């Protein structure tokens, strides 16, 4: 026989369906709770279970579930007994007071009316997500202000905190999940559906990664940058650069970038700080396809994997100081970090042989361990 605790669990599961009936304006009808009608084998247990039901029912509390009984002749020692055959909630008040949801449902109705008064097209979304209406109670006026703005300005091209919306400065940032759901519906023809970042998806300005580079040609530094040679600019600006250069040297480690100040002056050349995986930030700089690209990373498995990644973006990339000779001269038995790479690498035969040896022995030669005199000598050969 069903217990009062099991009735509570089943009633809570039906609460979402009840909320949906409110959205669809369906009148409340008796809510029946299915239960196990098989009584226990012991008369004492039966009496205890029935007492538990009665003590938690409308009969005892004045609200909650109602029990209908029927006299049933059972097999076994308990004989003929009056047993519960139907358990149900006869009204909304009975259900909501029993679940402690009276105030919550009142708020739900208020928020529902507010939302639909502004955007009736959100009704289907609300039917699918009634709990989100409850979870965001107290925020709906501000949420709708944001929606109203984007409905009228689908491509703001502003930073989030520049938007002329009278909400808290962090409100949009703190409520992106629900706003994304709604804006995907309200301005569906104006979103960048392939983008997952909120700002990019909804045509907002966003904080771009900075590309740092050093100018190794003093003429370019003097004539175009007032003598500056260590520069960081947003990704979108880097993609539009139009410099009189013929070569780019991508270096993996920040320490090595600092030492580029002591590299020999190199005509028509700049050095870019690749920052490991951040080399992907320059993949859309199409002007790099027209010039020579050298990649200089650590001589370890990760360095060659980053070389390969760079070649996926720019297949004409050449490795620099990542060869067997350099490794044999300066290797000091340093151990690296094991690789978990599963992608096919874009390496030359010589690079592949060295990569396999490094991977097998977990060896590593950091690029900053290579003396500058040796680096400078190799640069003069370029």
Buried (B, 14 or more C-beta within 10 A) or exposed (E): BBBBEBBBEBBEEBBEEBBBBBBEEEEBEEBEBEBEEEBBEEBEEBEEBBEBBBEBBBEEBEBBBBBEEEEBEBEEEBEEBEBBEBBBBBBBEBBBBBBEBBEBBEBBBEBBEBBBEBBEEBBEBBEEBBEBBBEBEEBBEBBBBBBBBBBEBBEBEBEBEEBEBEBEEEBBEEBBEBBBBBBBBBBEEBBEEEEEEBBBBBBBEEEEBBBBBBBBBEEBBEEBEEEEBBBEBEBEEBBEBEBEBEBBBBBBBEEBBBBBEEBEEBBBBBBBBBBBEBBBBBBEBEBBEEBBBBBBBBBBBBBBBBBBBBBBBBEEBBBBBBBEEBBEEBBEEEEBEEBEBEEEBBBEEEBBEBBEEBBEEBBBBBBBEBEEEEBEEBBEEB
